[in-house]
Structures are given as structure tokens and as C-alpha cells.
């Protein structure tokens, strides 16, 4: 299918909106009497005449529905409102003076605008009986089939506040079909992004985070198909949310109706957000896409969208890093870090990251969080002498921080106990011996920025690992009880504001997002970070499953992967060093082991594999990912192909060998069928043969792996 020029259109006579992306169309119409937007189409390209016909046909169909006990429009709404004849869960619920919770609106105007690489449509609705407007926004891109949606609410009243109980970014409607199979990501700490599939029944399914962060336990993404889609073929609808705090995804359907998925910030029962007179509230963006190219095509579209429109500095090649945590823990001093830096540089590492233990009186996890001054006992002359040594070795320097947390045993907490989330008259609950700072407070936001700005200004730092190691509890602000419902929202925007300001002032500093591993992985944080710490679990076997789920939505360029020592602290498993490297080479390679304990042969092997990674990382970090089988005990692989199809990398794994069985051929994808490829200098094969028959990787025994580099012969 030849790509089309993206466009947005709204017909004031028919109320029909039509969004065109390069390969898809999306349509809805606004009801002439009730002004309720009704979804009509999302799929392969259609014409404006098609969209008008579908609006008329849908309107007539809904008008003919038997009206008893339900509204005919339920499940078809482009953005369901609370009140009227809406009986499903709503995307917008507000409480007005007089305890009125029914929302009625009228479309007042629309606006179409164009940016450098995108086109926008905005629909303004005036809420009846109140001086309040709700604006639905749509955006399409010149180079992507992803559609962005968000909502803005403005309280124009000079006297009356409004309580917002629910304000979703979008409702995504997938068409009536025999089966609605939903793919989603679930998990927990050390087992993040586990891919699951479930059939939607005639009810509703809720996935959410109630923890104040994106969470390890669910990720804001889904893919919907009719049960027949494969990795390469089939119709798939998918959506995500650009948000790094609590969120809710609610899928609902009634018998013989479409599936409707509501997506937005805030969890069930978080409490109303008070919108004061004159205030405006903008939701996070929710993005959706449709493809006929199966789950693989869905991932390709997400990855390309992320690299083109979300990730800062996406064109950069991320360096191989060494992190000191597993080598030293809290036992940090200048001499030990210098020794590790020399060993890391000898291996070929390009970035040295000093982890926890460098600040305040931080001798363990019970003390020092919040005191972001350099420990003079451990670094008598500050960090700059160590930084200078690291730079002299040819590496950049990075630092671990956890600026949203505080230990009760810290100078910060003794000075400002009111800066933490707490309820008046109650002792706050500790987790990991720490409390959460209230970044909904502007003074706390200013303080955090000031501390980190001073740290980056005083030291030549190239990398920051921003950690966040516990969920929200005791979410009170006794001095501002009317603002309590805003905490869940304002904390996240406060974090965004700090990172955004730091990136503007210190453009040479890269950021890694971490939250006890993968607890804050989402497009909202990706927009202000350079990579994610995907999981604290670095066991290579477990990581294959975690990385398989991560790659459904997020590109390899953002996936930080470490090689660490064995046995791992998670499960005490021992896996060969080559296997550990090959798993970590599927993303942004890092080293996290105690190099002082590595044998000479391990050091030499690591040096060789790091050199090999540097030769192929441009393919991994910027190539198109193809999943060649899901991780299992038998052989499977991941493949990366450059945009021009001139190079490809295959990483093949075998967890266990049974009997004397050898791996079956693995069919490659994405190559030039008319081209000829050389595999690591071996005899050449055509792209057609490599994709039609495949390659048989040389894998023998348990925890076997191999890397194959293919190059197109000129």
C-alpha cells in the first residue's frame, strides 16, 4: 500500500471528522441533537464520502435500537460522558456546585492547525449550565500511523470550583467482531513486562496503577485483535498512555457491541481533583494505531513513532556503561571507584556510573537520602578528582540519584518533615526506610531542581540515573486539604518540570529512568529520558522474557541491559558469560559485575564481546526488530535490520537442549529478497532463501547462544 499524505478534516454540515494517516483512516461524527461524538471507523484508508456514509448508517442503526435499559450509543461513544443515558463507565466525570454530576455539552467550534510534521484537529465543547469548556484534540503525523489524542478542560467561572472525578485522555473503540483478544503487559518487581493475552467478555476489565508510578505490575499499553493475528499478519488495534504516575485502562463491552477502551491518568478512587476558578487541566496524551501487519507490524510502528516523535536524541548511539553498584554496594570510596574505572576502561566501557553511597551520610539504606552533598569522608576533595580520572581513561561520568525520596534519618527530613506525604496526627508508613517527598508542592520542586542543578553545575557529569524506589502511601498534604486530590497528578508534572529544566540547562547530560527497575517505563518518561533501566533482575534467562514484553512497545534503543555476576541475587542461577552478553546485547549494553573478581579468561572474553557489540550496535539500537519466536526452552531469536536492509543482526538463544535434538531452521525477516547476504564471512545466501528457508543456528547444550551478522554483498 502506497502511503498517503496525512490529513485531518471536519465537516460542519454533517459533523463528520476524518483523520488520515499514511496507511489508515479514523472517523467519527458529532450527533446533531445530543452533540455526543460517535465513533464509526478505524482501519485501512477510506474516503470522505465513505466516512459520511458510515456516519449516516451508524446514526440510523443507533436510532433503531430498542431503548429499554440501555442507551443505543453506549460503547460507540468517542468520549463517553457521565450522565444522561450513559450507563457504562465514563471518560469524563465532574461534580458541579449543588452535587450535580451529569455532564451535558454542545459543540461550539472546531479548529484545524498544522505543525512542521503533523496536523491537528480540536473540537471545543461548552458544558451546559456552567462556564466550562472541554476540548478534544487529535494529531496525525506525516510519517506515522499513530494518532495522538488528549483533552483540555478549562474552568471559566470566576467563583465556582469543579471537582474532576475522572478525566481520561481518550476512549478507543474497536469494531464489532466475533472475538476481542487483548494483549497486555503485567508483572511485578523483578518480573516486569510479562506479555499476556485475555479474551474480553461481556463486562469490563481494569488494568491500573495505584502506586503513584507507572508500576512494575502493569504497563499502560494494549493490543486488540480478533484472535487470529500472528507476529506477521492480522488486524491489530493498539494504544498507550504518555504518563508516569497512576493510571487506569478500562476495557468494556456489551453483547454484540464494539469494545471500548478508556485510557487516562488516575486510578479508581484516587479522590476528586479540584479545578479552581480560572484553572485549566490538560490530560496526558494517549496514542493509538491500527495495522494489518500483525503484532510485529504493531511494534514496528510504535518503535518508529517513539524514535521520531518521543525520545530525545534518538539518533545518538548509546555508550557501553559500567555501573559500580554490584561491585561495591554502599562501600564506596574514591580509591575503589578509581580501580573499577581502570578495569572498566580496559574492557572497552565508555561510561562509568557511580551508584548509591556517594552523598550525605549514606552508609546504608536507612540514612542520608535527601542530602545531596558529597560525602567528604569518602571523597575528600569532592567528586571532581574521580571524574577527571574517569575522563582521562576516555569514559564519560555518570551518577545515581533518588531525588523524590528522603530517609527520616537525614538532614533534609529533620529540617522539613512537612515536605513528605503524610496525614496530620498519624505516623507515615515507611517502605525501604524512606518516605516520598511531596513534589506537588512548588517549594519542593524548586528545592529538588536547585540541588540537582548545583550538583551538575559543580561537576562535569554526562549521565544521571534517576531512581524512585517506593510507591506512594499516606498521600496527604495537611496544609492544603483542598489540593489533596491533585497530588497524584501534580507530583508527576513536578517531576517532569525538574527533568525538563535540567535538560534545558545541562543539554550534555543524558538521563536514565529507573524505579526499582521497570516501575516507571512509559512514553511520558521516555520523552525526557535517554534510556530505561528495565528491571533489577539481570538473570539472563528471566531477562529474555522481560525484554520480549518490553519490545512490544518500546524500542531497543531505550532498553538498558547489564551483564552481571553469577549466581544472580534473584534466583541463584548460573549462566555462561557469553549467554549473558548475548542477552544484554539485544539492547543498550552495560556491565554491572564486580570486575575485581573476574578471571583473566572472563575479562578477555568480555573485552572481545564488547568490541563485537560496538561493531553491530548501530543495527540493534536503530534497526527494525523482528521477534523470531517467543522465549522458551527451545531455540528462538531476535533479529534487527537496518532501514536500507544492508545489514542485519540475529541473536539466537537456546535455554535447554533435549536429547540430541538440534534447533530447527529460523526464518529471517525484513531482508532484501533479491539481495545476497554474507553471514560472518561464511558462504553467501539470498535474502529469499534466508527468509523462505531460514538459518539453523549452531546451538549445543543448555544456555547456548550465538550472534550472526549479515551484510548485503555489493
N, C-alpha and C positions, 0 to 999 in steps of 0.2 A: 504494500500500500504506500503510495507516494504521500509524503507529509503535506499538509495544507497550511496555509497561513492562519495562525490563531486569530480569533475574533470574539468579541462579546457584543450582544445586541439585546435590546429590549423594545418591544412593540407596544406603544401606549394604547393603541386601539384594541389589541387582543389580550394585553397583559402577559405576553409570552416572552420569556427570557431564553436565550440560546447562547451557550458557550461552546466555542470550537477550539480544540487543541490540535496539534499536528495530526493525530490519528483517531481522535474521539470527539463525540458531541455530548452535551449535557443540557437538559432543558427542563423548564418548569413554567407555571403560569400563576398569576395572582388572580384569585377569584374576584369577580366584578362586584358582588354584593358583600361578602364577608371579608374580602381582602386577605384571605388565607392563602399563602403560597402553596401550590400543589406540585409535587414532583411528577414528571411524566417520562423522562428518558435519560439513560446514561449508557453509552455503548459506542459502536462504530459510527462513523460520520453520517449525519443526516442533513437535510436542507431546512431552510426556514419554513418552507411550505409543509414539510414533514412535521416540524415542531408545532405549527399551528393546528394541523390535523390532529395530532396527538393530544393537544390541549382540549380541543373540542370533543374528541372521543372520550377522553377521561372525564371531562365535566359532565357529559351526558350519562356516562356509566355511573358516576357517583350520585347523580341526581335520581337515578332509577333504583338505588339501593333501598331496601326496606329499612325504615328509620328507627325501628324499635331497639332500645337498649344499647345502641352504639351510633356514633356518627359515621357516615359513609366515608368521610375523609380520613378517619383515623388510620395511621400507618402510611398514608400518602403525603402527609404534610412535609413541605420543605423545611419548616421550622415550627414544630408544634407548640402552641401556647397553652398556658394553664387557664382553664375556664371555658365557658361556652359549652359546646358539645364535644369537647376533647376529653376522652376517658382513659387514654393511655398516659404514659409518663411524658411530661412536657420538657421542652428545651429551655423555656423561659417561665419562671415563676417569681412574681413580685407581690409584695404586700404594701398596699397603699393606706393612707390615713383612713380610719374607720374600719380597719381589719378586712378590707376588700382585697381579694386575691385573684380576681378574674381579670385577665388582660384582653382588652379589645383595641384593635388598631385599624388605621386606614393608611393606605399608601399615599404619600404626599408628593413624591418626586423621585426621579432616578438621575444618575449621573454616570457617564462613561468617560474614562480617562485612559491615557496611555503613558507608560514609562519607557525606558530605554529598551527593555527586553520583555515587557509584559503589558497586559491590558486589563483594566479593572472595571467592574460594574458595582455600583452602590444603589441600594433601594432604601429610601427613607420612609419609615412608618411613624405616624403620630399616634400615640396612645390616647384613646378617647377618655375624656373626663379628667385628664391630668396633663400637666405641661411637661411631657416626657417624650423623647424620640428614641426609636430603635432602628439602627441602620445595619442591614445585611450587606456584607462585602464579599465579592468574588474576584479572583485573579487567575488569569491564564498566562502561560509563558510561551515565548516564541519557540523554545527548544525542548519542551517537556509536555507530557500528557497529564501532569499533576495539576490539580485545581486547588487553590488556596481559598479558604473561607474563614471569616471572622465576623464578629458582631460588636457594635459600639452602642452603648446606652448613655444618654445624656439626660440628666435631671434639670430641666429648665425652670423649675419652681424656685421662687425667691424665699419660700417659707417652709415647704414640706419636704421631709426626708422620705426616702423609699427604701424598704428592705428587700434586697435581692436574695431570694432563696435558691434560685437555680438560673444560671446563665451559661448555656452551652455555646460552643463555638459554631457547631453545625449539627444538622441531622442528615445522615447519609442513607438514602433509600436505595435498596437493591430490588430488582424486579421480582414479580411473582414467578416462582419456579418450583419444581417438584420437591427439591431439597435445598436447604440452606446450610451448607457446611462452613463453619467458621474456624479459621486457623488463628491462633493467638500465641502469645509468649507468656509463660508463667515461670515459677521457680521460687527460690529463697536465697538467703546468703550462701555463697559458695556453690550455688546451683542455678545461676541466673539464666534467663532467656532460653528456657526449655520449650521447644515447639510442640504445641498440642492442637488437636482438631476435635471439634464437637459439633453435633447437629443441633440447630436451633429448633426447639419445639414451639407449640402454640402458647408461648408465655414470654418471659423475658429473662435475659442473662445479664448480670452486672459484673464487670471487672473494674477494679478501682484500686487506688492507693489512699489509705487513711493515715499515712505516716508523715506527711509534710514534704516528702521527696517522691521522685518517680517510683521508687521502690524496687527491691530485688524480686518481689513476689508477683508482679505483673508489669507488663510494659505497654504503653499506650499505642497499640497497633493491632489491626486485624486484617485478614484477607478472607473474602467470602466467595465461594464457588458453589456449583450445583452438585458437587460430589464426584465429578468426572475429570476435573482439571488435574494435570500432571505437571512435572517440572518444566516441560517444554510446550505443552498445548493446553488450551482451555480458557474459558472466560473467567476472569478473576476481578473482583472489586476489592479495593483496599483503601485504608485511611489510617492516619496517625494524628497525634496532637503535639504541638510545639510547646511543651510545658514541663517544668522541672519540679513541680510540687504535687500536692494531692490532686487527683483527677478521677473522673468517672467515665466509663464507657458502658452504655446501656443498650443492649440489642433487644428489640421487641417485635413481635408479630402475632397477628391473629390468623385464624384459619383462612386459607385462600387469599391471603393478603401479602404484600411485599414485606421484606424485612427492613426495619428502620433502626439505624444505629445512632444514638445520641452521644456526642463526644464533647467533653468540656472539663474545665478545671473544677476543683472542689469535690469532696466526697459526700456520700449520703450523710445528712445530719450534721454537717460542719457548722451550722448556725448561719443566720442571715448576715449578709454583707450590707451595711448601712451606706446608702448613696445619699449624701448630703445635698442640700440645695446648691445648684450650680456645678456639681461634680459630674465627671464623665468616667465611664469604665469601659475599657477595651479588652475583649477576650483574647486569649492566645489564638494563634492560627491553628486550624485543623485542615490538613491536606488530604486529598483523596485522588485515586486514579483508577482507571479501567484498562484492562488489556485482554487480548485474546491469546497471548503467548504464555499462559500458564504461570506457575509460581516463580519460575526463573525470570520470565519477562517482567513480572511484578517487581522483583528485586532489582533487575537492571534499571528499570525506570526510577525506582527510589534512589538507588546509588547515584545515578547521573544527576538527578534533581538535587541531592544533598551536596554533591561536589560542585555543582554550578550555582546553586542559589542559597545554600545554608552555611556550609563550612567555610570559615575564613582561611585564606591562604591555602586553598585546596590543591593548587598546582605545585606546592612545595613537596619535596621528598623528606619524609620524617627520618631523623637520625637514629642510629642504634644507640640505645641508652644503657647505662648501668645504674642500678638503684642500690643503695647501701643497706636497706632495711634488714634483709635476711642475713647479711654478713655480720652486722653489729647490733641490731636492735637498738635499745636505748643507750648502750655502752658506746657512746660517741665521743671522740676527741680528734683534735687536728692531726695527730700523728697517724692514727689508724686510717683516717679518711685519705690522707696523702698516699699511704701504702696501697690502699684499694684503688685509688685513682691511677697509680702507675700500672697496676695489673690490668685494669680495665682498658687503659690506652694500649697496652701491649696486645690485648685481644683484638683490637680494632674498634672499640666503642668510641662514639663520637659525642656523647653527652653524659656527664656524671651528675647524678642526682643524690644530694644529701637528704636523707629522710628524717624521721622524727628524732628528737633528742638534742637539737642544737640550740634551743631557746630557753629562756627563763630558768627555772629550777627543775627542768624536765628530766628527772632521773627515772621516771616510770609513768604509768598511765593514770596515776592518781593526782598528779601535781603539774602545774605550770601552763596548762592550756589557757590561752588568752594573753600571756605575757610574751609579746613578740619582740623581745630584745635578746641579743646574742649572749649565750652563757659564757661569761668571761673566764670561768674555771676551765672550760673545755676548749675555748678559742680565745686565748688571752689578748690577741690583737684583732679580734673580730673575725669575720669570715673572709675578708679580702685577701689575706695571705694564702689561704687554701684555694680561693678562686683563681688567684694568679698562677698557682702551681698547676691547677687543672687546665687553664687556658694554655700554659706553656707546653702541656702534653698534647695540645691540639684538640681538646674537647671543650664543649660548652658546659656551663654550670647550671644546675637546677636545684630547687629547694622544695621541701614538703611543708605545707601549712594546713591548718584546720581552723579557719578564722570564724566559723559560725558557732564554735564550741568554747566552753570555759570549765575548768575544774573549780570546785569550791575552794580547793587549796591553791589559790592563785592571787596575785596582787590585784588583778582586774576584778575578781569577784568580791574581794574584801572592800574594794573601793566602790563597786557598783552592783550590788546584789539585785537591784531593781531592774537591771538590764536583761535578766533572764525571763523566760516564760515561767509564770507561777500564778497561783491563786492566793489572794490575801488570806492570811491566817492558816495556811496549810504548808506543810513541808513538801517541796517539789521532789518528784521521783528521780533518782539517779539511774542512769544507764552508762556502763563503761566508765563510771566515776566522773561523769560530766553532765552538764546542763546545756541547753540550747539558748544562745543569745537571741534576743528579740530584734531581728532585723526588720520588723515592721516599724520600728522606731527610727525616725530620721537621724536622731543623735547617735544611735548605734551604727547606722550605715556610715555616717560621716567619720566615726571613730575607726571603724574597720578599714575604710579607704585610706585614712590618714596613716595608720600603722603600716599597711602594706605598701603604700606609696613611698613612705620613708625608707622602708626596707629595700625596695627596688631602686630607689634613688641613690642609696648609700653603697650599693653593691652591684657589681657587673654580672647580673643574673640573666640567663637566657630561657629559663624554663621554670614553671611553677606547677607543682602538683597540688591542686585544691581538693582537700578531702573533707568529708562530712560523715561522721561515724555513728550517728544515732538518730532515731526518728523523733518527731515532736511528741511531747507529753505536757500536761499542765498548761495548756495553751491559753493562759490568761494574761491580761495587761490591766492590773487593778487601777492604775491611774487613768486609764482610758476605756472604761467598760463599753462605751458606745462603739468603739473601734474593734472590739474583740472579734467580730465576725470577719474582719478584714485581715486578720493575722495570716491566715492560710494563703492569701493572695499577695499581700504586701511584703511578706518575708521573701518570697521568690523574686518579686520585682526589685527588692532591695539587693539581693544577691546579684541579679542581672546588672543593676546600676553600678555596683562596685567593680565587677569584672569588666564591664564596658568602659568605665572611666580609666581603669588601669591599662587596658589595651590601647586606649587612645593616647595616654601619656607615655606608655612604655611599649611602643609598637614592636620592638625587637624581642619581646618576651612571649613565649608560647605557653599555653595552659593545657594541663591535663585534668579532666573532670573525673573525680573519684568520690564514691560514697560507700565506704566499706566494701569496695569492689564496684559492682554494677548497679548500685542503688540510685544513680542519677544519670541514666542513659536515655536521651531523648533529643529531639530536634531543637528544643529550646536551648538546652545547654550546648549542643553542637554548634549553634550559631555564635557562640562566644568561647569555644574551646578548640584545640587543635587535635585532640585525641581523647579517647575514653580508657580508663582502667576498667576492664570488662568484668573481672572477678578476682577476689582474693585467692580463689582456687587456681593454682598453677599446675595441678596434676595434668599431664598431657592428655591422658585418656578422657578425663572429665571435660577438659578444655575443648576437645573436638565437638562435643555435644553443645557446650555453651556457645562456641563460635558458629556452629551451624545455625542456631537460633538467632544470634546477633546479626548474621549476614542476611537474614530475610529482609531486613530494613536498612541496616547501617553498613556503609562501605568499609572495606578492609583498610583503607587509608586512615580510618579513625580508631582501629582496633589495636590497642596496646597489648602485647603478648610477651611474657617473660619466660626465659629458661631459668629454672631454679634447681636447687639441690634435691636429692632423693636420700631417704624416703621423704615424701611430702608430709607436711604437718596435717593435711586434711585427712588422708586415708592410709598413710604409711606405705604407699605403693612405690615400687622401684621400676623405673622405665629407662631404657637406654638413652644416652645423651643425644645421639643422632635423632631418635624419635622425638625427644623434647624439642630439639631445634626445629625439626621439620613442622611440628605443630605450631610453634611460635613464629615461624617464617611465613605463615599464612596471613599475617597482619603486619603491624609495626613491631619489629623485633627489639626485645630488651633482654638484659641479663640481670638476674636478681640473686644469684648464689653467693656463697662465701668463697671467693676466689682463692683465699689463703689455704683452703683445704683441697683444692683441685690438684689431681695428679698431673704430671707433665704430659702424659698422653691425652688427658682430657683437655688441657689447655691448648695443645696443638690442634686437636680436632675442632675445638670451639673457634680457634683463630681461622681455620680453613672454612668452616661453615659460615662464619660472619662475613668472610670475604666473598663467598658464593652468594650470600644474601644481597650484598651490595651490588652485585652484578645483575641481579634479577628483580630488585625491589621496585624499580620503576614499573615493572609489569604487575606486580602484586598490588602496589599501592594505587595505581591508576588504571589498571586493566579491568576488563569486564569479568566478573566472577561467574563461573558455571559450577554448580554443585553436581558432581558425578556420583550420586548415591548418598544416602544418609549415613552418618557414622554408625557402625555396627562392628561385630567381631570379625566379619569378613572384610574383604578389600573394598575401599571406597576412596574417592579422591575429590580434590577441589582443583579447578583449573582457572587460570587468568589469561586473558587475551588482550593485547594492545588494540587500540581503536583502528589502526591500519592493518591489523591481522598479520603483521610481520613477525611478531614474537608471541610465545605462549609459555606458560609455566604450569606444570602439573605436579601437585604434591599428593602422593598416594600413600595410604596407610592400611596396615593390617593389624588388628588388635590381637587376634589369635589364629593359629593355623590348626585345622582339624585333619587328622590322619595325614596322608601325603598330598592333600588337595592343593592345587595351585590356583592363584587368582584367575577369574575369567577375564577376557578382554574388556577394557573400559573404553567406551566410545567417547571420543572427544567432541567438543562443540566449538562453534564460533570461528573456525578456520576458513581459509580461502579454499574452496573445493578444487579450484583449478590450479592452485599453487602446489609447490613441492617443499617439504619441510625436512630439515636436518635435525635429528634428535641427539643432542650432546655429542655431535661428531660421528654418530653411527650412520648406517645407510639411510638414505632418504626415502620418504613415503609421501604420497599425495595427500592433500587435505581431505579429498574424498574418501580415501582408504582409512585415514585416521579417524574420521567421523563415522564412516559406514561400518568398518570392522573394529577399529579401536586398537589400543596397545595393551599388552599383557605385562604389567609391572613385575619386576623381579623382587618378590617379597617371600621370605622364608622365615618361618618361626613366629614367635609372639613379639608384639610391639615392633614390627618391621615397617620400614618406611623408605621412600625414595623420592628424589626430586628430578624431574625431567624438564629440560629446557629445549624448546623447539624454536627454530629460526627458519624463516622463509628463504629458500635459496634464490638468489638474484637471477 
